Amino acid sequence: MDDKLVAVFLLLSCCLCSYCFLLRRKSIVACIPGPPASSWVFGHMKDFLLPDQYGDFEYSWQREYGQVYRIKGCFGEDRLMVSDPVALQHVLNTNLFTHGPSLEQSMTLVFDPQAVMPAHGETHKRLRAALQVGFSASAVRRYQPLFQNVARSVTERLQKVCALLDSSTPTDILPIMSEASLNSMSQVLMGYSTEELGKDFVSNNSKVMALAAAQSEQQILASAVSSHLPLWCWRAITQLPIPGFDIIRNAKVFAKRVGRKAIAEKLNAAREGVATDPQARADVFDLLLNIDPTLSKKPPKAALTQEEIASQTGILFIAGEDTTTSALVFALLELADHQQFQEELRAEVHQFAKIESDDAELSYDNMPLLNAFIKETLRRNAPGSFNDRAAIVDTVLPLTKPIRISNGEVLQQIPIRKGQIVTIATASYHRNESLWGDDIDAHEFRPSRWLDGTAYHGRALGPYANLLTFLGGQRVCLGWRFALLEMQVVLFELVGNFRFTPSKDGHRLRSQFANSLMPILPDGNRGAPLTVTRC
């Protein structure tokens, strides 16, 4: 499609959306205090999404305006930024909010119609309940040997890198962690190596990640415009011969193809009674299909149809790969910046390794320093820094503390109209000074807070450590146990074998939200150079 036609389309769409915004009834949200916007077109979106360092504006806004304040979206739209735990409980644990319009439309276009994430109502409940068998605590424990194999492969790769490079030459750990995350997902989800996924799938999956990570002024405007177009119109637009849309269309095709292939192979092996390794452990697809890897036999009917299981392939890979990569990379960056803590953690790892002789049965939950480190990394560097929700009915938002609005009225709760965008400000909640310490401590890397009792112990929100890293409520991340075990295993392996120190240009790294929170190099590309040496 000609660039001029795209520009005309966006201009007309902007005019249409602007007109729609002007027709909106004024709500009380417009009276809630918040920072002044310098642009009607962009509102605060450039400050929020494209700062030099993620949170530069957001954290100062929270400090000045409190746990609930108003910001401007594109074209004068009023949005609420929320880090108040009581308000967040209401948003997460009721059925009164759904995904924000931009995310809702993106999920509908990128993921299969039968995937769990874009599903709603009873369909969503049924899919989640059926998928839980593959992500329960007992199921995740069965995946531990698979994670350990992946961790060892990362060690082998880094050992080769160390042998080839001078000890002062930095190594970009981001692509290595990305490859490890993809390998983990592939092995644990369907028992495949990355090679068995196929070049088409792996290549297009990387393109989807890059596309989702693209952040620019044009992307912000396009997202704002598209979220207000009818879905049928947006679907028609995505059929245009534009490279980005080709990637989106291919994502569904390749993911469904890989999922169907894995299911067919597993069922055929079971029906034919192919012998399996007695020590084999089930992967997620084995459990969803109800196949016992130690008893090769025809499985009973699964709770989900084969097509429904195959339909989850794309969302499981995309939702799991980038976020876990982000968490692992920031964990290693934190270790590099805090050498004394790194040595203390390494001592715990070595001591634990001496006590525990059977790798397959290592109980990583018994390592206090490792788990405090993971919690603090996820608190300071949550991969999903925010999540937009939209009210599906008129409701009220309860507050921990009353707020005074511009007309002088004091509100104990905020009336919310249908369609109102409420941003779950995860990063702000994790640095909320009224919950996590004073204006310095709440922003500091201090794993000891999880050991000395000074971490926030109020009303629980998320499933893990009172953090919102995995959200909570009805849309809590299905794979949160999966992600934690992967982090435990990989970090245990790496800290025990390598020492990580900052590269000479490490201070020039900045964090930016690009689909998930990622370190950004001075040239604008994602990357995390560290000096890696063998212990």
Residue, then its C-alpha position, 0 to 999 in steps of 0.5 A: m500500500d502506498d505510504k501516502l494512502v496510509a497517511v491519508f487513512l490515518l488522517l481521516s481516522c484521526c479526524l473521525c476519532s477526534y470528532c467522537f471524543l468531542l461528542r463524549r459526555k464529560s465525566i467526573v474523571a476529568c476533574i481528578p488531578g493530574p499532570p498538564a499535557s503539552s499536546w492534545v494529539f498525544g496527551h501524555m502518551k509520549d511521556f509515558l511510553l517514550p521517556d529516556q528511561y521508563g518511569d521518568f515521568e510516571y514515578s514523579w507523577q505518582r509522587e506528586y498526584g498520589q495513587v490515583y490520578r488522571i493523564k491524557g491519552c491521544f486526542g484529549e482522552d481522559r485515563l486513570m493511572v491506578s496504583d492504589p491497592v484497594a482500587l486495583q483489587h476492584v479492577l482485577n477481581t470483578n468482572l466489570f473490566t475487560h482488556g483495554p481497546s488497543l490490547e483487545q484488538s491486537m489480541t483478536l488479530v494476532f491470536d487464534p479465535q479459540a485462544v484463552m487470552p482474547a476469550h471472554g465470559e464462560t468461554h474464558k472460564r472453561l478454557r482457563a480451567a482446562l488449561q490449568v492442568g498443564f500449569s498447576a503446582s504439581a505439573v510445573r514440578r514435573y518440568q524441572p528436569l527440562f528446565q535444567n537441561v535448558a539451563r545447562s545448554v546456556t552454560e555450555r554456550l557461555q563457556k564457549v563464548c568465554a573461551l573465545l573472547d578476551s575477559s574484558t570483551p562484553t557479551d550481549i546476554l539478551p539474545i542468549m536469554s531470548e534463545a533460552s526462553l524460546n527453548s524452554m517454551s518449546q521443550v516444556l510446552m510440547g517436547y520440541s527442540t527449537e529446530e523441530l519448531g521449524k525455521d518459518f515459525v521461529s523466524n516469524n515469531s521473532k518478527v512478531m516480537a520485533l513488531a510488538a516491541a516497536q515504539s514510536e510516535q507513529q505507533i502511538l497514533a496508529s494504536a490510538v486510531s485503530s482502537h476506535l475503529p470497528l473490528w471488521c474495518w481493522r480486519a479488512i485493513t490487515q488484509l492489505p499487502i503490508p509487511g507488518f500485516d503479513i507477519i500478523r497473518n503468518a503468526k496464526v498460520f505457523a503457530k496452529r501448524v506447529g501445534r497440530k503437528a505436535i498433537a498428531e505426533k503425540l497421539n500417533a505415538a500413544r496409539e502405536g504403543v511407542a516405548t518411552d523412557p521410563q524417566a520421561r516427564a510429561d510436557v504441557f501438551d501431554l497433560l492437556l491431551n492426558i497422555d502419560p509418557t511412561l505408559s504409551k497408550k491411547p489417551p482418554k478424551a481430553a478436556l479440550t479438543q485437539e483444535e482448542i489445544a493447538s489454538q493455544t500455541g501462539i499465545l503460549f509462545i508469545a506471552g511467555e518468551d519475551t516476558t521471561t527473557s526480560a526478567l532473566v536479563f534484568a536479573l543479570l544486570e542487577l547482579a552485575d551492578h551489585q557485586q557484593f550481593q552477587e557473591e553472597l548469592r553465589a555462596e548460597v548456590h554453591q552451598f546448596a549444590k553441595i547439600e543437594s545431590d540429585d539435580a532432578e529433585l533440587s528444591y529451589d524454594n528452599m534457597p532464601l537469597l535466590n528467591a528474595f533476589i527474584k522477587e526484588t528483580l520482578r518488583r523493580n523490573a516487572p516485564g509488564s509495566f502496565n496493563d490497560r483495562a476498560a470498564i464494561v459497565d458503569t461502576v465505582l472505583p473504591l479508594t484507600k484514601p479519599i482524593r480532592i478533585s478540582n471543584g473541591e469535592v472530596l471523593q471516597q470512591i470514583p464514579i466510572r463510566k462504561g468505556q473508561i480506560v483504567t491503567i493498572a500501573t504495575a511499575s508504579y505500584h511496585r515503587n509506591e512509596s506508601l507501600w514499599g518504603d520512603d522515596i529512596d528505599a522504594h526505588e532501591f534494589r534491596p533483596s533483604r526487604w524480603l528477608d527482614g520483613t520490610a516488604y509490603h504485607g498488605r492486601a494480596l493482589g497478585p499470586y506471588a509475593n504481593l507483586l503485580t508482575f503476573l497480574g491477578g484475579q480472573r486474568v492472572c497469568l496462567g504460567w506464573r509458576f512456570a516462569l518462576l521455576e525457569m528463573q530459579v533454575v537458570l539463575f542457579e545454574l548461571v550464578g554458580n558458573f559465571r561472574f557478571t560485571p558491567s561492561k564499560d558502556g553498561h551505564r549507558l543502558r536504559s530501560q524502555f517498555a517495548n512489548s515488555l520492559m527491555p534494556i535499550l542500547p544507545d543506538g535504540n536497539r535492544g541489548a544487554p552487554l555484560t562482561v562474563t567470566r567463569c568462576 
